[in-house]
Amino acid sequence: MTRRPEVVLGVSGGIAAYKACELLRRLTESGHAVTVVPTASALRFVGAPTWAALSGRPVADEVWVDVHEVPHVRLGQRADLVVVAPATADLMARAAHGLANDLLTNTLLTARCPVVLAPAMHTEMWEHPATRENVATLRRRGVTVVEPAVGRLTGADTGRGRLPDPADLFAECRAALTRAEGDTSLPDVPGGPTEPGEPAVVSARPADRSDDLAGRRVVVSAGGTREPLDPVRFLGNRSSGKQGYALARTAAARGARVVLVAANTSLPDPEGVETITVETTAELREAVLAAATGADAVVMAAAVADFRPAHRAAGKIKKREGEDPEPIRLVRNPDVLAELAADRSDPRRVVVGFAAETDDVLANGEAKLARKGCDLLVVNRVGEGVAFGTEDNEAVLLDARGPREEIPRGPKEDLAHRVWDAVGRRWSGERDIRPTSGGG
Ligand SMILES: Cc1cc2nc3c(=O)[nH]c(=O)nc-3n(C[C@H](O)[C@H](O)[C@H](O)COP(=O)(O)O)c2cc1C
């Protein structure tokens, strides 16, 4: 077992601090464990809750908190990479002069891993001889100082000093980690978890997650289908599509070609993913079955309506004075998951279902896994405020021929990675023996 690369993401107090959220998302989605260390000024731009929610870890911004764990040296010593984005003129001046007057500069002084600084500031500040000398000093010491981009700056002015795109910064981070791996291999952690309560990574070393699905074609469904009653009304469900989108994004980040069949979501199309929008179960079925031909995996995260109204009124159903409306008769919809699972024309294709249960979660999940015949089933408890629309999820991952895996509460991206890890194990032919006790 290996541990995830430890990344410290330092954020200093520039207007571009919000862009570091996107860099953080890219890092976590590709399997890096990230601790965010904002300066006091950075926290005036983007608050600690944002960093904590996106990283899944408490935010480290104080030398005087948890002093028994000596955070002022521990973070830097443990890091495989320290990246600061944006790096202010002030932060670089302090780093160049070896100051250690906050947690981020302490971390920079104790880090022995690669350090990447991504400056962002007004052109005048960037061109000032003091900043030029600080940058030169830092580069001489082996720090990677990324050239700022040219473009729109704070306010109306343009020029050099803009923070490069998060995608480019992510590429810089990966390159720095890869270079370091070439020098000394990232350490193995026997036994798994990197921190108490953090899930063990049981698949290939997660640094490799960034392209471990390369060459694979996968289909993900997301959202919730709607069944029209008339041209203005429908029967629907509360699914936001966030879990399915996290699955699509993480698969793409790990190198897979992804088709996302999205039913009634209001989320932006994930980058690098072919997104097909549908409304009804019939449309979803058609799109998923078409995309599933030749696919290596199909993950059915969409909440697909079990029933639809037997009749769809051609015009709006009118309210009539003194009359109750006609009862709505429902008919069953096709079971898309069972249909996919029953089609074993390609035995290597892995079919993953999702089960949203309100009670008897595990028993109902086990029964559904057996009934549907899919390979893996992600079972989560849902209800008011739980799972639907939230940023977090927790679940039990059932494997038709392996042990069950508890996935603790965490960002939907984490759960998505665990699903792809399990799919990857299926592809590589790993077989676990389901314990007879039902535990594990
Ligand atoms: C609205 C606003 C935007 C700022 N943007 C930048 C910036 O992009 N780059 C920079 O170097 N400083 C910028 N500053 C100044 C820094 O916030 C200031 O130098 C601060 O002391 C930096 O602290 P830190 O390096 O500890 O984060 C900005 C200040 C304000 C009020």
The ligand as an ORCA input file, in Angstrom:
! r2SCAN-3c Opt
* xyz 0 1
  C      -7.775     44.121     -3.135
  C      -6.332     43.778     -2.952
  C      -5.691     43.032     -3.900
  C      -4.342     42.710     -3.770
  N      -3.758     41.950     -4.725
  C      -2.444     41.669     -4.623
  C      -1.807     40.900     -5.612
  O      -2.425     40.435     -6.576
  N      -0.497     40.625     -5.474
  C       0.239     41.092     -4.408
  O       1.432     40.837     -4.364
  N      -0.365     41.820     -3.436
  C      -1.670     42.123     -3.511
  N      -2.274     42.855     -2.530
  C      -1.481     43.313     -1.388
  C      -1.298     42.222     -0.382
  O      -2.557     41.740      0.081
  C      -0.475     42.722      0.795
  O       0.843     42.972      0.362
  C      -0.449     41.738      1.942
  O       0.331     42.262      2.993
  C       0.115     40.399      1.519
  O       0.159     39.538      2.623
  P       0.638     38.038      2.488
  O       1.814     38.034      1.577
  O       0.977     37.626      3.878
  O      -0.493     37.261      1.989
  C      -3.632     43.164     -2.629
  C      -4.293     43.892     -1.653
  C      -5.615     44.198     -1.819
  C      -6.295     44.989     -0.746
*
